[in-house]
């Protein structure tokens, strides 16, 4: 079969077939009387083998090695191709993400594009100072897409940079709460903690709704941060979790302060006092926890809390009784 017929049937151009021949990949088995290349059936099969391997991403040199080395093992090559393909996909995905973020920044000219690129690169810098400056400048100088801020906030380990990123997120507009809520589902505990901390500083009803959902989260740390944030916002749903924090001794001072804020409402004050008394009466809490629960009653107004303190002033635990008696004296002095 002559080269033109081979090209027509195989879909490989005559020019490429000559290139294969120059590299030694395919050598026509014969020549016609006029000197034209003549391909045998085995030659054509080899061409199809070459094209099949090219479709997998192999270079022509790798293809020649694969076809001519009798000791060649396909499994090693396939493993290497999988690795190369994953690296290529990761690089292309990163490029696509960067382009989408630049597009979301809506630059009006090339200077705006370059500023956006510089800011996004700074957010990924190895220098904590550079990342912090980028976070702080993202609000006033070049608007950074909220996706980039969320990604940076969820991966940031430096506390100063993390604070700057949360500040920037709180001023970033819509979209942040939903993306941060996705971070609450991360298998990494540190990422979940960063997500709820960022949500706690986000203003608006959507962030509050996401925090209320987080009260039922299986991660106790997530529940705690959500309850503290909601307590300062006046959300009574946080009361049971805040009491849990006091019993456990995690952020118990902040939890007691949050309960005091919530207790400005009379009905909620009675709910809080009842919850604290129930935990004192029925919980198997150890002495330190009972002491913390008693101290938490200090910031709760109303008769329910007052009656509880009177009873606790006669408690078998001397530390609890003394604390309750002291709190009663403070009440009487007001």
Secondary structure, 3 states (H helix, E strand, C coil): CEHHHHHHHHCCCHHHHHHHHHHCCCCCCEECCCCCEECCHHHHHHHHHHHHHHHCCCCHHHHHHHHHCCCCCHHHHHHHHHHHHHHHHHHHHHHHHHHHHHHHCCCCCHHHHHHHHHHHHHHCCCCHHHHHHHHHHCCCCCCCCHHHHHHHHHHCCCHHHHHHHHHHHHCCCCCHHHHHHHHCCCCCHHHHHHHHHHHHCCCCHHHHHHHHHHCCCCCHHHHHHHHHHHHHCCCHHHHHHHHHHHHHCCCHHHHHHHHHHHCCCHHHHHHHHHHHHHHHHHCCCCHHHHHHHHHHHHHCCCHHHHHHHHHHCCCCCHHHHHHHHHHHHHHHHC
